[in-house]
Amino acid sequence: MVRKDGQLHGYVDVCPHAGWPLAIMDNYLTRTKDRLLCAGHGALFRIEDGACTSGPCAGQALEAWPVTVRDGVIVVA
């Protein structure tokens, strides 16, 4: 899960290109914190919709994981 501009976005932690987890040691964001990063091969994903914008998985996207906030508590489906 990642929050951007007050919105919460959830994704399954699997690279659509290689099938491995995105992060090493829980570092999911680029240095500028504007994209999700696959540490395995450097693919970049938009936070807002999980679309791959750079790397070998261009045209693919992360699988969304439904999340909501109820009474200040994050709820996952």
LINBEL-V790373 format. One record per residue. N is the residue number from 0. RES is the residue in one small letter. NEAR is the number of other C-alpha atoms within 10 Angstrom. D_FIRST is the distance of its C-alpha to the first C-alpha in Angstrom with 2 decimals. Layout:
BEGIN
n = (N,N)
res = (RES,RES)
near = (NEAR,NEAR)
d_first = (D_FIRST,D_FIRST)
END
This chain:
BEGIN
n = (0,1,2,3,4,5,6,7,8,9,10,11,12,13,14,15,16,17,18,19,20,21,22,23,24,25,26,27,28,29,30,31,32,33,34,35,36,37,38,39,40,41,42,43,44,45,46,47,48,49,50,51,52,53,54,55,56,57,58,59,60,61,62,63,64,65,66,67,68,69,70,71,72,73,74,75,76)
res = (m,v,r,k,d,g,q,l,h,g,y,v,d,v,c,p,h,a,g,w,p,l,a,i,m,d,n,y,l,t,r,t,k,d,r,l,l,c,a,g,h,g,a,l,f,r,i,e,d,g,a,c,t,s,g,p,c,a,g,q,a,l,e,a,w,p,v,t,v,r,d,g,v,i,v,v,a)
near = (16,14,11,11,6,7,11,16,18,20,17,15,18,15,24,20,17,13,9,13,16,25,17,10,7,8,13,19,19,15,10,6,11,14,20,25,25,26,19,13,14,14,21,24,26,16,24,17,14,20,19,24,16,14,15,15,19,15,10,15,19,23,16,14,13,14,15,15,11,8,7,7,8,11,11,11,6)
d_first = (0.00,3.74,6.89,10.02,13.41,12.50,10.30,6.81,5.49,4.20,6.30,8.71,9.19,12.65,14.59,16.62,19.60,20.03,18.04,16.86,13.54,12.26,12.41,15.36,15.05,11.30,12.02,9.54,10.95,14.58,16.99,17.02,13.24,13.74,12.50,10.35,13.08,14.51,16.54,19.01,20.56,18.96,17.58,15.58,13.12,12.74,9.48,11.13,12.05,11.13,14.89,16.44,18.64,20.31,21.31,22.74,20.29,21.22,21.38,18.67,15.00,11.84,11.84,9.79,8.36,9.66,8.17,10.62,11.86,15.36,17.62,15.01,13.20,9.77,11.03,9.82,12.57)
END
